[in-house]
Amino acid sequence: MTAELVVLRALGLGDFLTGVPAYRGLRRAFPDHRIVLAAPRGHAGLAALTGAVDEVLPSAELAPLAWDREPPAVAVNLHGRGPQSHRVLDALSPGRRIGYPAPGWDGPPWREDEHETDRWSRLLAHHGIASDPTDLRLPAPPEPPPVRRAVIVHPGAAYGCRRWPVDRYAAVAGALAAEGCRVVVTGGSAERNAAELVARGAGLPPGAVLAGATDARELAALVADAALVVCGDTGVGHLATAFGTPSVLLFGPTPPAYWGPRTGGPHRVLWHPEQLLGDRFTDAPDPALLAITPAEVLAAAHALLGPAGSHLYRRVTTRG
């Protein structure tokens, strides 16, 4: 029977993508193990692109795992520092535990002031496992995108403090559309209303709203092929990093030093650290985020799109 290694990271899209270097480090360290990632079901299509995950076990944050097989040889906690997440894995009676310190768990000290990819690479290094925290790139999905060479405007984020105002996104989207860009607005089903407000304020056609109309794999194909992504500190920004897609990323309250792109590339990070930073989990937009103006975003977008860009300026077309 093949030994199994279970990795707990039952979190959102950005969390999943920042875990890619660690998944690949584990794959190299345990080449004969079957690697099972406990994560939301929607990540399965993207997990296949990492080259490191054999199976996604659908899981919710800190919920008991539906593990119906022999205890895993190794359990790796990439969810947090515990103790709740440690207990989720302890319930499987693994042969070996890799995580941050807790009763029954050995590991390095937890640090708040480090990039998310460094956090997990440092953890693995403590356990003798090498990983490159900048190893974030993914191959583009083979599926065709729902819209070719689009400019993606993504107004959503998990918390209100990371959501730039809808009217500002609309101003940016409208200006780019007026210049001839094929602008689409993305998001989850719960973000459909915000996406429609952006599209309406920008004067975009109804077919430009893709919020709630794409699964994770289709969204990945859209981002991989896009001319530009404009968004806040959210999962779509991490997709742009993963595919090397030009992006304008709006940060606040979390510093980009903790969650921004790790390497140089076609990305422009907008961030006003001189502003008072608020709570990372509140509903009100953070002051550092509100300090970013539509003019700044458009200037960054133009720098990435280049002059005229005739190959970008054609009518938006979507699948029938």
N, C-alpha and C positions, 0 to 999 in steps of 0.2 A: 504494500500500500504506500502511495506517495505521501511523504510528510507534508503537512500544511502549515502555512504561516499566515496569521490573520492580522491585518492592519486596521485599527480603528481610526476613521476620520469621517464621521457622520456629520459633515458640515456642508456649507454652501459651495458654490462653483469656484469662487476665488480661493477658498481654503483647499479645495481639491487640487487646483492647479499649482498652488505654491507647495504642495506635497510631492509633486512630480520628481524632483531630485532625490528625495528620500525613497520613493518607490523604486527608482532605478538603482539606488545604492543597495537596497535590500535584494533586488533581483540579482545583482552581481555577487552579493555575499552568500545568497542561498539559491544557487542555480538549479538545484534538484528539488526544491520545495515548490508546492503549488501555493501561489500568493493569492489570498482572498482579501479584498478590500471591503470593509464594512462601511458603507456610504449610501447616500440617497440613490434610489433606483435610476434616476435620470442621468447619473454620471457614467453609466455603463458604456455608452457609446464612445465617450471620451477616454475612458480608462483603457479601451482597446488601443488607442493611439499612443499610449505611453510606452508600449513594448515591455511593460513590467508587471502587469496585473493579469491574472488568469481568470478571475471571477469577481464580480461585484455582488456582495451580500446586501440586499436592500435593508437599510437601517435608518432609524431616526435618532436624533441627538440624545445621547445618554439613556436610550431605551435598551432593554435586554435584547441580546442578539438571538435571532432564530437559528441557532447552531444545533443541528440535528445529527452530528457525526462525532467521531472520536475527538478527544481533546487535541488542539493544535500543538505542534511541536514548539512553535514560537508565537508569542503575542506581542504586538508592537503598538504602543499607545501614541499616535500622532494627533490625538484629539486635544489634549491639554496636559496639565501637570497633575491631575487627580485631585481628590481621591475618588470622585464619582465615576470618572471615566476608567480609572484603574479597576474599580469594582465590576464594571461591565465585562472586562476581560478576565478578571479573576474567576468569574462565574464559569468560564470555560475550562478551568484547571489546566492552563498551558504548561508545557514543559519548561519553557524559558520566557522571561519577561523582559521587555526592552521599553523603558519609559523614564520619566523623571522620578525623583525620590519619593517614596511612600513606603509604608509597611509592606515588605515583601518585594519591593521594587528598588533597584539600585540605579543611580543616574547622576548627572551633573547638576549643579545648582540651576534653578530656573532664573531667567533674566527677562525683565520687561523691555529693556532698551536694545533690542536687536531685530533685524529683519526676520520675517517669518520663515524664509527659507534657511537662514542661518540657524534659527532655533532648532530645526529638526536635523540639519546636518551635524550640528554640534552634539546633539543627543546621540546620533548614530556613532559619531567618532568616539564618544566615551565608551561605547560598547564594541569598539574595534571594527566598525563598518565605515568604509570611505564613501563619501558622496560629494558631488559638486553642486553647491547651492545655486549656481547659475545655469544648471542644466535643465532649462525650462521649455525649450522649443519642442513643438509637436509637429508631425507631418499634417498637411491639410487633409481633411476628410475627402474620400473619393467622390462623394455625392456632389452634384452641381448645386450652387447656392440658389436660393429662391429669387435673388436679385443679383445681377452681375455688377461688379465694380461700384458698389454703392458707397455713399457717405452715411455711416450709421450714427444716429443720435439716440442715445440711451439715457433717458431721464431718471430711471429708477435706481434704488439702492436699498439695502436691507434696513437701514435706519434713516429717519428723517434728517438727522444731523449731517448726513452725507448726500442729501438730495439738493442740488442746485435748483433754484426756482424754475418752475415750468415756463414762465414767460420769458426767461433768459434763454432757455433752450430753444424756445420758439423763435426768438430773435436771431439766434445763430443759424438754426435750420432754414429760416426764411431767407436770410442773406445768402447762404450757400446755394439754395434752390434758385434764387433769382439770378445767380451767376451761371446757372446751368447744371449744377451737380445733381446727381440722382440721389436724393435724400430719402432714407427710410428711418422709421422710429421703431425701436425694439423694446422688449420688456416681457415680463411674465404676464399671466392672465390677470393677476391682481393689479398690474400696472397699466392695463389697457386704457383706463380712463385718463391717466396722466399722458399716455402716448397720444391719445386722440386730441387732448387739449394742446399739446405741442404741435401736432399736425395742423390743427385748425388755426392756431395762432400764426403758423408759418405759411399758411395757404397751400399746403400739400394736398395732393389727391388722396381719396380714401385708400387706395391700394398701397399707399406708402406706409400705412400703419401695420406693422408685423407683430406687435405685442400680443402675446397669447396665441400666435399662429405658428410658432416654430418650436420644435423640441430642441434639446441640447445639441444634438448632432447637426441639425439644420442651422441652428444659430452659429455653431462652430464653422460650418461651411461658408456661411454668410460673412463672418468676420475674417476668415482666412483669405477670402477673395476681395475684401472691401478695399476701397481707395483710402478710407479714413474712418476712424472711430472717435466719437466725442462722448465722453462719459465721466462719471465721478469715480470714486474709489469703490469699485464693485467688480463682480465676476467678469463682465464683458471686457473690462480693461485688462484683466489677466489673460483673457483669450487673445487680445491683440498682442500682448507680449509673447504669448506662446507661439503665435503664427508670424511674428515679425511684421504685423500690420501697422502702418502709421496710426498714431493715436494722440489725441489731446486729452490729458487726464487731469481732472479737477480734484484737488485734495483738501481735506479738512473734515473733521478735526485730527484724524490720524496722520502723522507725518509720512511723506513718501519714503523716508529712510527705513520705515518699518514694513511698508506694503507696496511700494512703487516698483517700477522696472529695475531689474538688477544690473543690466548691462547697457552699454550704449546701443543706439538703434534709432529707428524713426519714431521716437516718442517725445512729446513735449509735456512736461509736468508743470502744472500751474499750482502755486502754493504760496500763501502769505503767512509765514511763521511769525511775523510781527504782531499779528492779531491774537487776542486772548483766545486760547483754545478751550472749547467746552467739553462736555461729557460725550464719550464716543457712542452712547446708546440712547440719546434723547431724540425727541421728535423735531425739535427746532433746528433749522439749518445752522451750522457752525459759523461763527464770525469769520474765520479764516476762509471758509468756502464762499461766504457772501461778499468777501472783498474781491473776488474774481469777477471781472466785468465781461460782458459779451464782446467788447472790443478786443480784450486780451485773447479770448478764445478764438475769435476770427483771425487775429494776427497769427496765432500759432497754427491754425488750420491752413491758412494761406502759405505759410512757410513750408508746410509739409506737402501740400498739393502742388505747389510750384505755379509758375505763370500760366494762365489760360488753361492748361491741361486739357487739350481738346479731346483726348481719349476718355475723359471723365464726363464731359459735358454733353450728355445725350439724355433723351427722355427716359424716365423711370419705366422699366418693364418688369412685370412679375409673372410668376407661373399662372396659367389658367386653371 
